[in-house]
Amino acid sequence: MITWSRNGEWLELPLPYEQWKPLKPGAVEELAAYLPVPRKFFLRLASQGLIRIDNNTIQLKVFPQEKAAFKPESYPLDVLFEDEFTLVVNKPAGKSVHPSEAGQGGTLANAVAHYYEATGQACGVRHIHRLDQDTTGVVLYAKNEWAHVLLDEAMREKQIDRRYIALAHGIFKEKEGWIDEPIGKDRHQPGKRRVAPNGDQAVTHYRVVQQMKAGALVEVELETGRTHQIRVHLSHLGHPLVGDTLYGGSSRLFQRQALHGERLLFKHPITQNEVVVQAPYPLDFKMLLDQMSMN
């Protein structure tokens, strides 16, 4: 990986060789030996004059000043990791990742927009994955289009590892296993999903971390990212999440689904270094675990 630096809106790196030109055939492949630059993204930059040469330096305009598409709203954002290209935050319960209709506020996107504004960063708000409104934990954002393209590709290629922790009802017969069942929409209840033969493929891996009389603490990893996947699959297995009344769980001890995105592992889109980010259990989840452990 060649050394690069940021200069305002531009990323600067040494010229590969004296005759290198951005519109020359093979230029993108030559640059890709030093940086992970998607071909279509590079060609668009080159055609728009956003790649230039200054003496022995290549300059790429990959940090343009952007305006957030969401209204900034002040909120004490819990930032877990941040650099020039990525932002990882710890989402609280009760906040949607983004608005579901025009003008909706109170979302994580509004909070991230405010954070960028307050810290003097002119970035668009680009989430890479989502969590349900009442699920807590890590959410990854790309700060510019370059990182967004690369992280989206990594998600499609299943190269971003997301690990969840859940509290589920019942005694698990198998302490470790996987669920490979397609998930589709429930025809009778809008917004609900179910295991359906004609649904989209969905694979969930689980491991019981702690079995208790009242239920189990379960570690879950996803191969796919279907809506409500963990909730649907564990319910299908006979172990709905505590508090998840939509899928058969009881709300006697907890008023939301007991699900937390505790770890995110990914290769940094630019440096290719491994990044591991962990989010501590939220207080209500920890109190529920303590309560279930004592029963």
C-alpha positions as CSV (number, residue, x, y, z in Angstrom):
1,M,0.0,0.0,0.0
2,I,1.5,3.3,-1.1
3,T,1.6,6.3,1.3
4,W,-1.1,8.9,0.7
5,S,-2.3,12.0,2.5
6,R,-5.4,14.2,2.5
7,N,-5.2,17.8,1.4
8,G,-8.7,19.3,1.9
9,E,-11.0,17.7,-0.7
10,W,-8.1,15.9,-2.4
11,L,-6.3,12.7,-1.7
12,E,-2.6,12.9,-2.8
13,L,-0.2,10.1,-3.6
14,P,3.0,9.8,-5.5
15,L,2.9,9.3,-9.3
16,P,3.4,5.7,-10.2
17,Y,5.8,6.7,-13.0
18,E,6.4,9.9,-15.0
19,Q,4.2,9.1,-18.0
20,W,1.1,8.1,-16.0
21,K,-2.1,9.9,-17.1
22,P,-5.6,9.3,-15.7
23,L,-7.3,8.8,-19.1
24,K,-4.5,6.6,-20.5
25,P,-5.6,3.0,-21.2
26,G,-4.7,0.9,-18.3
27,A,-4.4,3.8,-15.9
28,V,-7.0,2.5,-13.4
29,E,-5.3,-0.9,-13.3
30,E,-1.9,0.7,-12.6
31,L,-3.4,2.8,-9.8
32,A,-5.3,-0.2,-8.4
33,A,-1.9,-1.7,-7.6
34,Y,-1.5,1.0,-5.0
35,L,-5.1,1.8,-3.9
36,P,-8.4,-0.1,-4.0
37,V,-10.1,2.1,-6.6
38,P,-13.3,0.7,-8.3
39,R,-13.0,1.0,-12.1
40,K,-16.3,2.8,-12.7
41,F,-15.7,5.2,-9.8
42,F,-12.2,6.0,-11.1
43,L,-13.3,6.5,-14.7
44,R,-16.1,8.9,-13.6
45,L,-13.6,10.9,-11.6
46,A,-11.2,11.0,-14.5
47,S,-13.9,12.0,-17.1
48,Q,-15.0,14.8,-14.8
49,G,-11.5,16.2,-14.3
50,L,-11.4,15.2,-10.7
51,I,-8.1,13.4,-11.0
52,R,-5.1,15.7,-11.7
53,I,-1.3,15.6,-11.7
54,D,0.7,18.2,-9.9
55,N,4.5,17.7,-10.4
56,N,5.1,14.1,-9.2
57,T,1.8,13.8,-7.3
58,I,-1.6,12.4,-8.2
59,Q,-4.6,14.2,-6.7
60,L,-8.0,12.6,-6.5
61,K,-11.0,14.6,-5.4
62,V,-12.6,12.0,-3.1
63,F,-13.5,14.2,-0.2
64,P,-15.9,16.7,-1.8
65,Q,-17.9,19.1,0.4
66,E,-21.3,17.5,0.8
67,K,-24.6,18.4,2.4
68,A,-26.4,15.8,4.4
69,A,-29.7,14.8,3.0
70,F,-31.2,14.6,6.5
71,K,-32.0,17.5,8.9
72,P,-29.3,17.6,11.6
73,E,-30.8,16.9,15.1
74,S,-28.7,17.2,18.2
75,Y,-28.2,13.9,20.0
76,P,-25.4,12.5,22.2
77,L,-24.1,10.1,19.6
78,D,-22.0,7.2,20.9
79,V,-19.1,7.0,18.4
80,L,-17.2,3.7,18.6
81,F,-14.7,4.2,15.7
82,E,-13.9,7.0,13.2
83,D,-11.4,7.9,10.6
84,E,-11.3,9.9,7.3
85,F,-13.5,7.2,5.6
86,T,-15.7,5.5,8.1
87,L,-17.8,6.1,11.2
88,V,-19.2,3.4,13.5
89,V,-21.8,4.3,16.1
90,N,-23.6,2.5,18.8
91,K,-27.3,2.7,18.0
92,P,-29.7,3.0,21.0
93,A,-33.1,1.3,21.2
94,G,-36.0,3.3,19.8
95,K,-34.2,5.0,16.9
96,S,-34.7,4.0,13.3
97,V,-31.5,4.0,11.2
98,H,-33.1,6.3,8.6
99,P,-36.4,7.9,8.0
100,S,-39.2,5.7,6.5
101,E,-41.0,8.8,5.0
102,A,-40.2,12.3,3.9
103,G,-39.7,14.8,6.8
104,Q,-39.4,12.1,9.5
105,G,-37.1,13.1,12.3
106,G,-35.7,11.4,15.4
107,T,-33.6,8.9,13.4
108,L,-30.0,7.9,13.7
109,A,-29.4,9.5,10.3
110,N,-30.5,12.9,11.8
111,A,-28.1,12.4,14.7
112,V,-25.2,11.5,12.4
113,A,-25.9,14.5,10.2
114,H,-25.7,16.7,13.3
115,Y,-22.5,15.1,14.5
116,Y,-20.9,15.7,11.1
117,E,-22.0,19.3,11.2
118,A,-20.9,19.9,14.8
119,T,-17.4,18.4,14.1
120,G,-17.0,20.4,10.8
121,Q,-17.2,17.5,8.5
122,A,-19.1,18.1,5.2
123,C,-20.1,14.4,4.7
124,G,-23.2,12.7,3.3
125,V,-24.9,10.2,5.6
126,R,-24.4,6.7,4.1
127,H,-25.3,3.7,6.3
128,I,-23.8,0.4,5.1
129,H,-26.3,-1.8,7.0
130,R,-29.3,-1.4,9.2
131,L,-30.7,-2.5,12.5
132,D,-34.4,-2.7,13.5
133,Q,-35.7,0.3,15.4
134,D,-35.6,-1.5,18.8
135,T,-32.3,-3.4,18.2
136,T,-29.2,-1.8,19.7
137,G,-25.6,-2.0,18.6
138,V,-23.0,-1.2,15.9
139,V,-23.9,0.6,12.7
140,L,-21.3,1.4,10.0
141,Y,-21.3,4.5,7.9
142,A,-19.2,5.5,4.9
143,K,-18.0,9.2,4.9
144,N,-17.6,9.5,1.1
145,E,-18.6,7.8,-2.1
146,W,-15.3,5.9,-2.6
147,A,-15.7,4.2,0.8
148,H,-19.4,3.6,0.2
149,V,-18.8,1.8,-3.1
150,L,-16.1,-0.4,-1.5
151,L,-18.1,-1.2,1.7
152,D,-21.3,-1.9,-0.3
153,E,-19.3,-4.4,-2.4
154,A,-17.9,-6.0,0.8
155,M,-21.4,-6.4,2.2
156,R,-22.6,-8.1,-1.0
157,E,-19.5,-10.4,-0.9
158,K,-20.2,-11.2,2.8
159,Q,-16.9,-9.8,3.9
160,I,-18.3,-7.7,6.7
161,D,-18.8,-9.9,9.8
162,R,-21.6,-8.9,12.1
163,R,-22.1,-10.7,15.5
164,Y,-25.2,-10.2,17.6
165,I,-26.1,-11.3,21.1
166,A,-29.7,-12.1,22.1
167,L,-31.7,-13.3,25.0
168,A,-34.2,-16.0,23.8
169,H,-36.9,-18.1,25.5
170,G,-36.6,-21.7,26.3
171,I,-34.0,-24.5,26.8
172,F,-31.9,-25.1,23.6
173,K,-31.5,-28.8,22.8
174,E,-28.6,-28.0,20.5
175,K,-26.0,-25.6,22.0
176,E,-24.7,-24.7,18.5
177,G,-26.0,-24.9,15.0
178,W,-27.4,-23.0,12.0
179,I,-30.8,-22.3,10.5
180,D,-31.1,-22.4,6.7
181,E,-34.6,-21.4,6.0
182,P,-35.9,-18.9,3.4
183,I,-37.7,-15.8,4.7
184,G,-40.6,-14.0,3.0
185,K,-43.3,-11.5,3.9
186,D,-46.2,-12.5,6.0
187,R,-49.3,-12.1,3.8
188,H,-51.6,-11.6,6.8
189,Q,-49.6,-9.0,8.8
190,P,-47.8,-6.1,7.1
191,G,-44.3,-5.5,8.4
192,K,-44.0,-9.1,9.6
193,R,-41.8,-11.8,8.1
194,R,-42.0,-15.6,8.2
195,V,-40.2,-18.7,7.1
196,A,-41.6,-19.3,3.6
197,P,-40.7,-21.8,0.9
198,N,-40.7,-19.1,-1.8
199,G,-38.8,-16.6,0.3
200,D,-35.3,-15.3,0.0
201,Q,-32.5,-17.6,1.2
202,A,-31.4,-16.8,4.8
203,V,-28.8,-18.5,6.9
204,T,-28.2,-17.9,10.6
205,H,-25.5,-19.4,12.8
206,Y,-26.1,-19.5,16.6
207,R,-24.2,-20.6,19.7
208,V,-25.6,-20.8,23.3
209,V,-23.3,-18.8,25.5
210,Q,-25.3,-19.2,28.7
211,Q,-28.3,-21.5,29.3
212,M,-30.6,-20.4,32.1
213,K,-33.9,-21.6,33.5
214,A,-35.8,-18.7,32.0
215,G,-34.0,-18.7,28.6
216,A,-30.6,-18.4,27.0
217,L,-27.9,-15.9,26.1
218,V,-27.2,-16.7,22.4
219,E,-24.5,-15.5,20.1
220,V,-25.7,-15.1,16.5
221,E,-23.9,-14.5,13.2
222,L,-25.5,-13.9,9.8
223,E,-24.6,-15.2,6.4
224,T,-27.4,-13.1,4.9
225,G,-29.1,-9.9,5.9
226,R,-32.9,-10.4,5.6
227,T,-35.3,-8.2,7.4
228,H,-36.0,-9.5,11.0
229,Q,-33.8,-12.5,10.1
230,I,-32.6,-13.4,13.7
231,R,-36.0,-12.8,15.1
232,V,-37.8,-15.0,12.5
233,H,-35.2,-17.8,12.6
234,L,-35.0,-18.2,16.4
235,S,-38.8,-18.0,16.6
236,H,-39.0,-20.7,13.9
237,L,-36.6,-22.8,16.0
238,G,-39.0,-22.4,19.0
239,H,-37.0,-19.8,20.8
240,P,-38.4,-16.3,20.2
241,L,-36.5,-13.4,21.6
242,V,-37.5,-12.1,25.0
243,G,-39.7,-9.1,24.5
244,D,-40.3,-9.8,20.8
245,T,-44.1,-10.0,20.9
246,L,-44.3,-9.8,17.1
247,Y,-42.7,-13.2,16.9
248,G,-44.0,-14.9,19.9
249,G,-41.8,-13.6,22.7
250,S,-43.1,-12.4,26.1
251,S,-42.9,-8.8,27.2
252,R,-43.3,-9.6,30.9
253,L,-39.6,-8.9,31.6
254,F,-38.7,-6.7,28.6
255,Q,-40.5,-4.2,26.4
256,R,-38.5,-4.7,23.2
257,Q,-36.7,-7.5,21.5
258,A,-33.6,-8.5,23.5
259,L,-31.2,-8.2,20.6
260,H,-27.9,-6.3,20.4
261,G,-25.3,-5.9,17.6
262,E,-22.2,-6.4,19.7
263,R,-19.4,-6.7,17.2
264,L,-18.5,-5.6,13.7
265,L,-15.4,-6.9,11.9
266,F,-14.4,-5.6,8.5
267,K,-11.4,-4.8,6.3
268,H,-10.9,-1.1,6.1
269,P,-12.0,-0.1,2.6
270,I,-8.8,1.9,1.8
271,T,-6.0,0.6,4.0
272,Q,-7.3,-3.0,4.0
273,N,-6.4,-3.3,7.7
274,E,-8.8,-5.4,9.8
275,V,-11.1,-3.3,12.0
276,V,-12.9,-4.8,15.0
277,V,-15.5,-2.7,16.8
278,Q,-17.4,-3.8,19.8
279,A,-20.4,-2.2,21.5
280,P,-21.0,-2.9,25.2
281,Y,-24.4,-4.2,26.3
282,P,-26.9,-1.5,26.9
283,L,-27.9,-1.1,30.5
284,D,-31.5,-2.5,30.1
285,F,-30.1,-5.6,28.3
286,K,-27.5,-6.1,31.1
287,M,-30.1,-5.8,33.8
288,L,-32.4,-8.3,32.0
289,L,-29.5,-10.8,31.7
290,D,-28.7,-10.3,35.4
291,Q,-32.4,-10.9,36.3
292,M,-32.7,-14.0,34.1
293,S,-29.4,-15.4,35.5
294,M,-30.7,-15.2,39.1
295,N,-34.0,-17.0,38.3
